[in-house]
Amino acid sequence: NPVNHRNFERKLRLKPLG
């Protein structure tokens, strides 16, 4: 699902793994 992928990216941006 493209929408889910977008949401996942948004989550990653909000809480980046660093």
Buried (B, 14 or more C-beta within 10 A) or exposed (E): EEEEEEEEEEEEEEEEEE
